Structure formats: structure tokens, C-alpha cells
Amino acid sequence: NVGVVLLTAQRGGFGPMSVAVADGTALTNSSTETTLGSVSIPAKYVQQAGQTFDIQARVDVISGNGTDTLTLKAYIGSTLIGETPAVDVTDVGGGDIGVFNLSLVARVAGSSGKAYAAGFAGLGVPATATSHVTGTVGEASVDWTAAQTIAIKGTWSAASASNSCKLTMLTVKAGV
């Protein structure tokens, strides 16, 4: 599990809701999509259209195996809000980094809420990896009256004891 510090939610300004202060549990030897870390948004936190969330995450690749690939995804609830392409990461010794820099905007508050997400995601060897545009496909439905979870998940293309990654950073900042 990821160590998370919940900070005072800033309704009037732009400030941190939460910051991961410890590494997540490593995703190793599995091809099942697995949550690497998450942050909860309290029920009814979003009260009006225009409220925003800035999401930054980092996943470190510990090691890879052969041509096995890793895909990273970001969600709010069960709705995909960003993803990296599948990348054949560095084998023994790892060193690849996955990153998300996303903005999520509530378009409609309430139980029939709507949101858009857009930003960049990348995965690969630092200084040579390519960043890709990512976000929701159109407007996403979000029940803002219920608690929501922003989660970063990982999926390996094949299970191998050599395939391992972990979340090392997850910051969610809430704005007006």
C-alpha cells in the first residue's frame, strides 16, 4: 500500500488534497491490472462546475523481462482518464519511469456529474522516452455525490518474476 498524507482540502484556492509519502507495493509477476496507488475524493466534494484536480504520478520500473510490456492507466472510479502506450521496458536493472500529468475538470456537479480529463503520460528510459497526449474520450460520467477514487494502475503483458514496478509519487491538488 502507498503511504498517503491527507491534507486539508482547499475549496477556496489551489492546494494539495493528498501526497503519497511512501512507495506503493510493487506489482510483480502478474498480468492482472493492479492498483499501484490511489487517492479518495470525499462524497459531495465537487459542488459546482469548474472545480479541478491536478494529478501527478510517477511509477518506477524495477525490472522487466524480455519483450514483456507494461501499460499504466489513470482512473477516476471505473472511468479511464489517461494511459501510456504499452512499452517494452528495460530488462535487468530497470530504470524506466512512467509519469502522468493530468488535469480533471468537473463540467457538471451532482449525481449525474460530468468531467473531462486531459494531459500527458509517458513511460520509458528518462531523457529518451516520448510523452503522449492522453485523457478522457469525450465527456466522462462521474457521480460527484459519491466518494470517488483517483487510481494509478499497472498491467504487465505477461507474468514473470522479473517484471516489477511500483508507484513512487502520487499528488492530487484540488482547485476552485
N, C-alpha and C positions, 0 to 999 in steps of 0.2 A: 504494500500500500504506500501511497505517496503521503508524506508529511505535509499538511496544509495548515497555514495560519489564516483564519478568517478574520478579516479586518472590518472595521465599521463601514457599512455600505454608504456610499456617498451619493445622496439623491440630488444635492444642490450643485455639485461640482463633478470633477472627473477624478476619481481616485481608485485605489485598489480595493477589490472585493476580497480577493484571496491571492495568495502567493504560495507555491509549493516550496517548502524549505528543506526537503529531503528527497532523495531519489525514489522513484517508484520501484515496484518489484519487477525484476527482469522477465521479459517474455522470451522463453527459451524452449526449444524442442516442441513446438506446437504450430499447427497450420490453422488454428481456430482464431477468428477475430477476437482480440482480448483488450479490455480497457487497461491502458497504461497509467492513467491518472484522470481525475475529474474534479469539478467544482460545482457546487449546488447553488442555484439561484432560488431564493425563497419564493413561495407562493405569493402572488399579487405584488411582487417587487416592481414589475412593469405596470405602471399606472397610466401611461399616455404614449401616443405615437411619438417617435423621435428619440426615445431612450435608446442608448447604445451600450455595447460591450466591446472592448478591445481585448483580443485573445492572442497571447503569445505562448508558444510552446517549443520545447526542444526535446528531441529523442536522440540518445547516443547509441550507435551500433557498437556492441561489444565484439561481435564476430559474425561472420557469415560462412556459408558452406557452398562451394562450387558455384553453380548458376542459380541457386535459390534466390528469389526476390523478396523484398519487403515493401509493403504498402502501408502508409499511415493515413488515418482519416480523423476528421474532427466532426463531432455531432452536437446538436442540442436536442436532448431527448433522443428520439429514434430518427431524427432528421439529419441527413448528411449536410454539413455546411462547408466542408473543404477536404481535399485529399491530395496526396502526392501520387505520381505515377509509380508503378511497380519498378523497383530498382534492384539490379544485381549488385549488392553492396560488397565492400571489401571483405575478403575471407579472413584468415587468421589475423588477429590483432585489431580487426575492425577499424574504427576511426571515422567512419561516415557519420554525418549528423543530419537529422531530419528537423525541419523547422516549419512552424505556422505563424503567420502574422495576419490575423483576420479581424474584420470589423463586422459586427452584427447589429442591425438596426431594427427595432420594433416598428412596424408600419401601422399595426392595429393592436390595441391592448384588449384584454378580456379573454374569455374562454374560446372565442373564435379568432384569436390573435393571428397576426401575420408578421413575418420578418424576412429580411434579405441579409445575406452574408456575402462578403467579397474580400479578397486579399490574395496573398501569395503563400505557396507551400513549396518546399524543396527538400530533396533527400540526396545525399551523395558525399563525395570527398570535399571537405572545405576548400574554398577558393576555386574549385573547378565544377562544382555541381550547378545545375541550372534550376532557377526558380520558375515556377509555373503559376499562372493566374488560376484561382480556384474560387469557389463559392457555391451558394445555392443555385439550383436550376430553377429560375423563376422565384416567385414568392413562396415561402415555406409557411405551413400552418403550425402555430405554436399556442398551446393553451397557457396563457400567462397567468391564469388564476391558480394553476397548479405549480408546485415546485418543479423546476427544470434542472437538468444536469448537462453541463458542457463537459464532454469527454473526448480524450485523445485515445484512439485505438490503433493497434498494430496487427498485421496479418502477414505471416511468412507463407511463401508458396508451397513449402514442404516442411515437415517436421524433421529437425535434426538437432542433436545436442550442440552442434557448432553454431546454430542460428540463435543469436541473442541480442536483445536491445532493451533499453529502459528509458523511461521519462526522467529527465533531469531538470526540467523547468516547465512550469505552467503558471501563467499570470493572467488573471481576468480583472480588467478595470471597467467599472460601470460609470456611465455618464448620464447627463440630463436626458 
